[in-house]
């Protein structure tokens, strides 16, 4: 016995973008309507007070406001096939059990759609919260990171070179680049790094943009393919991958650019593979 299960899925970055745009538009319009209503009611009250002071009667003009409603989330149909057999028993599946299967699938579909709507709603609200966050907070984090890197570099440059020592400028620049990268990688150190909290905020989301960027980072940090991808596929499975975010931060914080790499690397953990993985993204897309 096989039964198709077709449900409306809203967990996509396109649906999230549309939901955010719609929310901002509806909220702004409803705030405008409420403001106009407030002004109208104040004007009516003033006229009523003036009329009462003059011993006159005044009937307030009642105005009703029809607020805009949020649009349903954009959805795409997902199709699966549920197969049921008797596990080797020489018998038919009764009509009663067939009806039970159909009823169960109907309930499951409704619960799944409801769960996705709740997840996308949470992501929408979280993104809007981040959009309204004081830009000064992000600026302070960036300033702190820049100051930390600058100080480390300045301390290295301040070291006096013994007289007569020949300085290899190419090696010097390489050492500086390595120092900058090492310092930046420590920003991701779990619980302590200034970027760790932001990474954990990403892990709380149900929908992410440009998932191949995170996927490529996980590959470069040698997180196993099967732990973050869909079975028999190279497509990122975010529900599983998000559980690896703390491990990713730990590995980034311990990453060393220079020196021998004693461990073995799989084909998908190379820079060439990861570059191809994100090749379709442009700097403008990321910004």
N, C-alpha and C positions, 0 to 999 in steps of 0.2 A: 504494500500500500504506500503510495507516495502522495504527499499533499503540498502544494505550493504555498509559500508564505510570502506575501507581497506587502511591504509596509513603506510608509513615507518617512524618509530620513532627512533630518535638518542639520545634522552635524557636518558642516562644511564651512570653509572660510568665506565662500561666496554668501552663504546664508547668514553668517555672522556679520559681515560687512553691511548687508542689506538691513539686518535687524538693528544694528547700531544707528544707521542713517535714519531709519524709520522712527526709532525711539527719540532721537534728537529733534527730528522734525515735529513729531506729535507733541512732545513735551514743550517745545518752544511755542507752538501754536496755542496749546491749551493755557499756557502761562499768559499769552497775549489776551486770550479771551477772558480769563479771570481778571486780568488787570482792567480791561474795558468794563467788565461787570462791576468791579469795585468802584471805578470812577462814576459809572452811571448811578449806582446805589447812593453814593455820597452826594451826587448832584440832586437826586430825588429827595434825599433826607433834608438837604439845605432848603429846597423849595417848600417842603412840608413845614419846616420850622418857620420859614418866612411867612407862609400863609397863616399858620397858627398864631404868630405874633400880631398879625393884622386882623385876627378874628375870622379868618376865612378857612374854608375847608379845601383840602387838596388831596386828591387821590393819586397815590404813587403809581408810576408806570412800571409795571412788572416786566422784566426782561428775562427770558430764559436763554441759557447758553447750552448749546449742543457741543460737547467736547468730542474731539477726534479720538478714534480708537486705534490701537496698534494693529497693524496688519499681521496676518498669520505668517509664520516663518516660511521662507522658501524651502521647498522640499524636492528631493529626487526619489524616485522609486527604487527600492532595493528588493531583489528577488532571491529567494532561497527555496530549496526543495527538501522537505522532511520525509525521510523514508522509514517505513516501519515494516518489520517482518515478524514471523512467528518463531524465529531463532531455531529453525530446524524442525519444529513441530508440524506434523501433518494435519493441519486444521486451518480453517478459514477465520478471518477476523470478523467477528460478529458485527451486525449493524449497530448494536449498542456501543461497542467499543469504537467503531468508526465515528459515531456521533460525539463520543467523549473526546476523541482526538481532535476533531474539528472545533469543538467548543474550547478545548485547551489552547489550540493555536490562535483562535480568535482573541482569547483573553491575553495571551502572550504578546500578540501583535499590538494590542491597545496599550499594554503596560510598557512595551518597548518604545512606542512612539511618544508616550507621556514622559518616559525617562529622558529621551533625547531632547524634548522641549524644555524640560527642567534644566538639563545640562547646558543647552544653548542660552537659556535665559540667564543662568549664573555667569556664563562667559561674557554675555553682553553687558551685564551690570558691572562685572569686574573691569572690562575694558573701558567703560564709561567712567568708572571711578579713577582708573589710571590716567585717562585723558584730562580729568579735572584736578589731578594732583598738582600741587604747587611746583612749577618748573624749577624753583630754587632748590628743591630737594635733589633733583637729578643733576643740577649744576654743581651742587656741593660735592656730590659723589665723584663727578668728573674732575673737579678741582683737586679733591683729595688724592685721586689716582695719579693725576699729573704731578702733583707735588711729591708724592712718594717716589715715582720713577725718576724725577729730576734730582732728588736728593741722593738716591743711590748712585746715579751716574756721576754727579758732582763729587761724591766721596771717592769714587774710583779715580776720577781725573785728578783729584787732589793728591793722590799718592805720588811721592817724588820718585823719579826714575834715577837710579845710581848713575853718577857721572861716567860717561864713556859707553853707556849702554845704547846699542842701536835699536831704535824702536821700529817695529814692523807696523806701518800704518794700516795695512790691510788686515792684519791680525787684530790690531787695536779696535778697528771698526767692528770686526766680527765679535770680539769680546763684548763691546758695548751693546751690540744688537742682542747678543745672548743674555746679557744682564737685564736689558729692558724686558725681554720676553719672560725671563724667569721671574722678575718682579711682578709683571702683569699676571702670570699664572697663579701667583700666590693670592691674588684677589679672589680667587674662586675657592679657597680653602674652606671646607665645611665649618659652619658656625662662626668663623672668624673673618673670612674674606669679605670685602665690601661688595662684591658682586654675587655672593652666595645667595643672599636673600632674593635678589631678582631672579636667579635661576629657579629657586623654589617656588616663586610666584608663577613662573611659566609652567612648572610641573602641576600646578593646581588647575590649569586650564584643560578643557576638553577638546578644544579646537585650536590648532596652531597654524600660523602662516609659514610658508616655506619650510616644511618639515625636513627637506633634504639637507638643510644647513645643520640642524641638530643631528640628523642621521650621519652626516659626514664627520662631524666632531666625535660622535660615539665610535665610529669605525676607526678613526685616527687614534683614539685613545684605547683601542683594542677591546672594546666591549663586544661580546659575541653577537654574531649576526642573528642567531635564533632567539636571542633574548629581546630583540627590538623590532624584528620584522615579522610580517605575516608568514604563516607556514608555506614553504615552497615558493617564496616570493622575495623580491628585494624591496618591496614596499614597506615603509615604516608603519609599525603597529603602535600608535601612540599610547594606547591604553597600557601596553607593556613597557614601552620605552620610557615613559614618564617615571616609572619606578626606578630607573637607572640614573636619574638626574643627580642624586647625591654622589653616586659612584663616579659619574662623569666629572663633577666638580673636584672630587678628590684626585682623580687621575690628572686633570688639567693642572692642579696645584703642584703636582709632583713631576710634571713633564720637564725633561731636559732636552734642549735643542741640540747641544753638542755632545760629542762622546759616542763611544761604541754602543750600539743597540744589540745586546746579547740575545734578546728574545726573538722568536721567529714571528714573521708577519704573514698573514693570509692575503690573498690577492685583493680583497675588498678593503684592506686596512692600509693601503698605500696612498701616497699623495696623489699620484696620477689618477687612481680610481675615484677618489673623493673630489678631485677637481672636475672630472667629467660629471659627477653626480650633481654638482651645483652650477654646471656650465650655463644652464638656461637662465639663471638669475643675473640681474644687472645691479650695480650699486644703487641705481634709482629705485629698483624694486625693493631693496632692503630698507632704504631710507623711508 
